[in-house]
Every structure is written in C-alpha cells, then in structure tokens.
Amino acid sequence: MAEPENTLAQQLRDRFGDRIAECIVHDYEVATAEITLVVAPEHMLEVARALRDEAAFRFEQLIDVCGVDYLSYGQVEWDTEDASGEGFSRGVEGEGAGRFDWADRPQPGLVARRFASVLHLQSVHHNRRLRVRCFAPDDGLPVVPSVINLWPVANWFEREAFDLFGIVYEGHPDLRRILTDYGFVGHPFRKDFPLIGNVEVRYDAEQGRVIYQPVTIEPRVTVPRVVRHDSRREQARSEAAGQAAGK
C-alpha cells in the first residue's frame, strides 16, 4: 500500500531543503492528493537524479514532459454578469489568448515567470506519482535543462515542447521541430499565437507545387453554447403528455 502523500511531501522538503522553491500538496481528496515540486533550473538535474536513484523516492519512470505558457494565467474573458437572458450564448469580451491585437496582448498574470517545463514522474516501486515544475528564468528565450540523460524517453517529449512552446532544452542532442512543418514560424501553443495562424498552405496548379500564403479566413470568436431549459417547450410537452394520457 502506498504511503500517504503528505509523508512524501515532508520527505521531499527534508531531503532537498532550499534546492526546491515550493512543494505544493493539492489535497483535493485523500485518494487523489497530488504533489507539485517547483525546482529552479540550476538545481533541476541534481534533484531529478536524486528522485530517480535514491531508494526513498525511486521515480524510475518518466511519464511525460510538457510545456506551459502562463501568459494571461488567472485572467478571464467571460462576461457572466451582463450575458443575455435569451438564447443560449454567453458574453465574450474577446480578450482571451489568441483573440487580441498585439498592442493589447495579455500580460503575465498571477505567476512571476511565463514559461515552465513540467515533468510527470511515476514510482512503480512505491506506487506514487510526482509533478516537477521548472520555470525558465528568461521569458524572451526560455531555457531549462534537458533530462534526456536521466530518462531517455524525454527525447521526443522535449522536442514537442520546443516545437509548440519554444522552450529550449539545454543539453538535448537533437532539438528540432517534431510536429510543425519545415520553415514554420512561431510556436502554436503560445498564448499570443493567433488562433487562425499566420499562413495557410494550398496547392497551386499553375506552379505545380504547394505554396504558402497569408491566411485568408476572417478571425472569429467561437462561443461555447450553454443549454438552458425553455419553459414554453416544457409546458407544451406536459400538455401533450396529459392529452395522451386522457385518451
């Protein structure tokens, strides 16, 4: 049986001390408690190696590496107070990520740094998981250490985060794009990347090849629908049911 997560949190605090910036316990429920370890880049490899090798932790399996862009984190674009009382739409102010002019782009909200690399680790031996977050110190050129020498499976994960978020993994032997096309400009998962993109691709019959051109579609805001009950239709169904019962 796995040890309680708060015991693991205390072990992490005692072992690493000031090498970790935070040890956060997300105690949603006892059965689903999660721990996030926030580590500075200069201590990342030392802490990661200890998490993998030391008997108290033994996080031998790397499940995933993902990038996070915290631009506009904690800011909301929904207008719920003045939303229409008719129909199914909710009000959108159009200020969310990907729906703004560059001059009016969102600014960092509730976190000091914009980009982070997040490791998801699993200890098969102890039957527990751990999230390790490392913030890049420079938002203009986000650089964090690569963990490929500790967990070789990180190879493609780090390439994906580099491709989609522009996070540079220092020490990666083959850091290049993995999902976007050759010559792609920008990083599509960044919050300030346009939702419609910058260019579109089509086949030109006259030139006999695929060409790139500026996007021709008009940007639009896709509003999620909120299904509400219509009392008029409920009344009609009730009356129809009564008439059917009377027959």
Backbone hydrogen bonds, N-H to C=O, Kabsch-Sander energy under -0.5 kcal/mol:
donor,donor_aa,acceptor,acceptor_aa,energy
7,T,4,P,-0.8
8,L,4,P,-1.3
9,A,5,E,-2.4
10,Q,6,N,-1.8
11,Q,7,T,-2.1
12,L,8,L,-2.5
13,R,9,A,-2.2
14,D,10,Q,-2.6
15,R,11,Q,-2.3
16,F,12,L,-2.4
17,G,13,R,-1.8
19,R,16,F,-2.6
20,I,17,G,-1.3
21,A,38,V,-2.6
22,E,38,V,-1.3
24,I,36,T,-3.0
26,H,24,I,-0.6
26,H,34,E,-3.4
27,D,25,V,-1.2
28,Y,26,H,-1.8
32,T,29,E,-0.7
33,A,30,V,-0.7
34,E,26,H,-1.7
36,T,24,I,-2.8
37,L,35,I,-0.5
37,L,131,R,-3.5
38,V,22,E,-2.5
38,V,36,T,-0.6
39,V,37,L,-0.6
39,V,133,R,-2.7
40,A,19,R,-0.6
43,H,40,A,-1.6
44,M,40,A,-0.7
44,M,41,P,-0.9
45,L,41,P,-0.5
47,V,43,H,-2.5
48,A,44,M,-2.8
49,R,45,L,-2.3
50,A,46,E,-1.8
51,L,47,V,-2.4
52,R,48,A,-1.7
53,D,49,R,-2.6
54,E,50,A,-2.2
57,F,54,E,-1.5
58,R,54,E,-1.9
59,F,51,L,-3.2
60,E,58,R,-1.8
61,Q,122,Q,-1.9
62,L,60,E,-0.5
63,I,61,Q,-0.7
63,I,120,H,-2.9
64,D,120,H,-1.1
66,C,118,V,-2.2
68,V,116,A,-2.0
70,Y,68,V,-0.6
70,Y,114,R,-3.3
72,S,107,Q,-0.6
73,Y,70,Y,-2.3
75,Q,72,S,-2.1
79,D,91,G,-2.4
80,T,78,W,-0.8
91,G,79,D,-0.8
93,E,77,E,-2.5
98,G,191,K,-0.7
99,R,96,G,-2.2
104,D,101,D,-1.1
105,R,102,W,-1.5
109,G,70,Y,-0.8
110,L,73,Y,-1.3
116,A,68,V,-1.9
117,S,134,C,-2.8
118,V,66,C,-3.0
119,L,132,V,-3.3
120,H,64,D,-2.4
121,L,119,L,-0.6
121,L,130,L,-3.1
122,Q,61,Q,-2.6
123,S,128,R,-3.2
124,V,122,Q,-0.7
127,N,123,S,-1.3
128,R,123,S,-1.3
130,L,121,L,-2.1
131,R,35,I,-2.2
132,V,119,L,-2.6
133,R,37,L,-3.2
134,C,117,S,-2.7
136,A,115,F,-2.3
139,D,137,P,-0.6
144,V,168,V,-2.4
146,S,170,E,-2.6
150,L,147,V,-1.2
151,W,147,V,-2.8
154,A,151,W,-2.4
155,N,152,P,-1.8
157,F,153,V,-0.7
158,E,154,A,-2.9
159,R,155,N,-1.7
160,E,156,W,-2.3
161,A,157,F,-2.1
162,F,158,E,-2.2
163,D,159,R,-2.5
164,L,160,E,-2.7
165,F,161,A,-2.1
166,G,161,A,-0.6
166,G,162,F,-1.3
167,I,161,A,-1.1
168,V,142,P,-3.1
168,V,166,G,-0.5
169,Y,167,I,-0.5
170,E,144,V,-2.4
170,E,168,V,-0.9
172,H,169,Y,-1.8
175,L,172,H,-0.6
176,R,174,D,-1.0
184,F,181,D,-1.7
186,G,184,F,-0.5
189,F,164,L,-2.2
190,R,187,H,-1.9
193,F,190,R,-1.8
195,L,98,G,-1.2
197,G,194,P,-1.1
200,E,213,Q,-3.1
202,R,211,I,-2.1
204,D,202,R,-0.5
204,D,209,R,-2.8
205,A,203,Y,-0.7
208,G,204,D,-1.7
209,R,204,D,-1.3
211,I,202,R,-3.0
213,Q,200,E,-2.2
215,V,198,N,-1.1
222,T,220,R,-0.6
223,V,221,V,-0.7
226,V,88,F,-2.2
227,V,225,R,-0.6
231,S,229,H,-0.7
234,E,230,D,-2.0
235,Q,231,S,-2.4
236,A,232,R,-2.0
237,R,233,R,-2.4
238,S,234,E,-2.1
239,E,235,Q,-2.5
240,A,236,A,-2.4
241,A,237,R,-2.3
242,G,238,S,-2.1
243,Q,239,E,-2.3
244,A,240,A,-2.1
245,A,241,A,-1.9
246,G,242,G,-1.8
247,K,243,Q,-1.3
